[in-house]
Amino acid sequence: MDKARYFVAVLMLTVLPPGVAAWYLIHPFTRFWRRLGVVASYCIIYSILVSAGLLLWASSPALLGRDLGFQPPLLIVAVLAAVAGALIAMRRRKHLSQRILVGVPEISAADKGRLLTEGIYAQTRNPRYLEFLAFAFAYVAFANYAGTWVLFALTIPAIHAVVLLEEPELRQRFGAEYEDYCRRVPRYIPTRGDTPMARRG
């Protein structure tokens, strides 16, 4: 169990920061990436992310911090968080393809994609980020290293900042349609369809 926790902790330290950083590379610079083209853009973006991941992996022994030990109550919480993440993922996958997930519409000059407003997207505007945080918490709670808890604490505001970066880009792509969507559907907390809360946004 300790080896598994250590592996998960190193994995989180290696993968989670580049996973979040990808959106910081994409959203503020969408015009530049669109001019450059999808293939060249991804070559640059993923070269940066892979390099960052390798650096974090090499530094992981120092970044992990203290092993807080295996805690059965935390394992239960981790399983519940993973189940929540899986339930969101099942509903999200019906509407969000892999090409959208990796940001192709953001960096493609030819394909702006479409605004998702149905299914789980009628309840929350950002199910993939809720899913991301649920799974991240599950892994961190299972690993239970001090460094991974610090990482998760930093990930929450980092994800919120990604959302704030993404929203102007969505307004640019979808205009009044997106403004109306924001009025109807809340940013995070899911609601049941077109309820008064959903209409307020």
C-alpha positions in Angstrom: 0.0 0.0 0.0 2.8 2.4 0.8 4.4 1.8 -2.6 1.1 2.5 -4.3 0.6 5.7 -2.3 4.1 6.9 -3.2 3.6 6.1 -6.9 0.3 8.1 -6.9 1.9 11.0 -5.1 4.8 11.2 -7.6 2.3 10.9 -10.4 0.2 13.8 -9.1 3.3 16.0 -8.6 4.4 15.1 -12.2 1.2 15.3 -14.1 -1.2 17.7 -12.2 0.8 21.0 -12.6 1.4 20.6 -16.4 -2.2 19.5 -16.8 -3.4 22.8 -15.3 -0.6 24.8 -16.9 -1.7 23.7 -20.4 -4.7 26.0 -20.2 -2.5 28.9 -19.1 -0.5 28.3 -22.3 -3.6 28.1 -24.4 -6.3 30.6 -23.3 -4.3 33.9 -23.1 -2.6 33.2 -26.4 -5.4 31.9 -28.6 -4.9 34.4 -31.4 -1.2 33.5 -31.6 -1.9 29.8 -31.7 -4.6 30.2 -34.4 -2.1 32.1 -36.6 0.5 29.4 -36.0 -1.7 26.4 -36.7 -2.8 23.4 -34.7 0.1 21.1 -35.4 2.9 23.6 -34.7 1.0 24.9 -31.7 0.7 21.5 -30.1 4.3 20.8 -30.8 5.3 23.8 -28.8 2.7 23.4 -26.0 3.4 19.8 -25.4 7.2 20.2 -25.6 6.9 22.7 -22.7 4.5 20.5 -20.7 6.6 17.4 -21.1 9.7 19.2 -20.1 8.0 20.6 -17.0 6.7 17.1 -16.1 10.2 15.6 -16.4 11.6 18.4 -14.2 8.9 17.8 -11.6 9.5 14.1 -11.7 13.2 14.6 -11.0 12.3 17.0 -8.2 9.5 14.8 -6.7 11.5 13.4 -3.7 12.0 17.0 -2.4 8.5 18.1 -3.3 6.6 15.2 -1.7 7.3 16.4 1.8 6.3 14.3 4.8 4.5 11.0 4.3 1.3 11.4 6.5 0.7 7.7 6.4 -2.2 5.5 5.2 -5.5 6.6 6.7 -8.6 4.4 6.2 -11.1 7.3 6.7 -9.2 9.2 4.0 -9.4 6.2 1.7 -13.2 6.2 2.1 -13.3 9.9 1.2 -11.0 9.3 -1.7 -13.3 6.5 -3.1 -16.4 8.8 -2.7 -14.6 11.6 -4.5 -13.6 9.2 -7.3 -17.2 8.0 -7.7 -18.4 11.7 -7.9 -15.7 12.4 -10.5 -16.7 9.3 -12.5 -20.4 10.2 -12.4 -19.6 13.7 -13.8 -17.3 12.1 -16.4 -20.0 9.8 -17.6 -22.4 12.7 -18.2 -19.7 15.0 -19.6 -18.4 12.5 -22.1 -21.7 12.5 -23.9 -21.1 16.0 -25.0 -17.4 16.8 -24.7 -15.2 15.0 -27.3 -11.5 14.4 -26.8 -10.6 17.0 -29.4 -12.6 19.6 -27.5 -11.0 18.4 -24.2 -7.5 19.1 -25.4 -8.4 22.5 -26.7 -8.6 22.2 -30.5 -11.4 24.8 -30.9 -9.4 27.3 -28.9 -6.3 27.1 -31.2 -8.0 26.3 -34.5 -8.7 29.2 -36.9 -11.0 27.0 -39.0 -13.1 25.3 -36.3 -14.5 27.3 -33.4 -16.6 24.4 -32.2 -20.1 24.9 -30.7 -21.3 26.1 -27.4 -22.4 23.1 -25.2 -25.6 23.9 -23.3 -27.4 20.5 -23.0 -27.1 17.6 -20.6 -24.9 18.3 -17.7 -24.0 21.6 -19.3 -27.5 22.8 -18.6 -26.7 22.4 -14.9 -23.1 23.7 -14.6 -20.9 25.5 -17.1 -17.7 23.7 -16.0 -18.3 20.0 -15.4 -14.9 19.0 -16.7 -13.2 21.2 -14.0 -15.4 19.8 -11.3 -14.5 16.3 -12.5 -10.8 17.2 -12.6 -10.9 18.4 -9.0 -12.9 15.4 -7.8 -10.4 13.0 -9.2 -7.4 15.1 -8.1 -8.8 15.1 -4.5 -9.3 11.3 -4.7 -5.7 10.7 -5.7 -4.3 13.2 -3.1 -6.4 11.8 -0.3 -5.2 8.3 -1.2 -1.5 9.3 -1.4 -1.7 11.5 1.7 1.7 13.2 1.4 2.1 16.8 2.6 3.4 18.0 -0.8 0.3 16.6 -2.6 -2.0 18.4 -0.2 -0.3 21.7 -0.8 -0.5 21.0 -4.6 -4.2 20.3 -4.3 -4.8 23.5 -2.3 -3.0 25.5 -5.0 -4.9 23.7 -7.8 -8.3 25.0 -6.7 -7.6 28.7 -7.2 -5.5 27.8 -10.3 -8.5 26.1 -11.9 -10.7 29.0 -11.0 -8.2 31.4 -12.7 -8.3 29.1 -15.8 -12.1 29.5 -15.9 -11.8 33.2 -15.7 -9.3 33.1 -18.6 -11.6 30.9 -20.6 -14.7 32.9 -20.3 -13.6 36.0 -22.4 -12.4 33.6 -25.1 -15.8 32.0 -25.1 -17.5 35.4 -25.3 -15.4 36.2 -28.3 -16.3 33.0 -30.0 -20.0 32.8 -29.2 -21.1 36.3 -28.3 -24.7 36.8 -27.2 -25.3 33.1 -27.1 -22.7 32.6 -24.4 -23.9 35.7 -22.5 -27.4 34.2 -22.4 -26.0 30.8 -21.3 -24.1 32.5 -18.4 -27.3 34.1 -17.2 -29.1 30.8 -17.2 -26.5 28.4 -15.9 -24.2 28.8 -12.9 -20.4 28.6 -13.2 -19.9 25.7 -10.9 -22.6 24.4 -8.5 -24.9 22.0 -10.5 -28.6 22.7 -10.7 -31.5 20.7 -11.9 -32.2 22.0 -15.4 -33.9 25.3 -15.9 -34.5 26.1 -12.2 -34.7 29.7 -10.8 -31.0 29.3 -9.7 -30.1 28.3 -13.2 -31.9 31.3 -14.7 -30.1 33.7 -12.4 -26.7 32.2 -13.3 
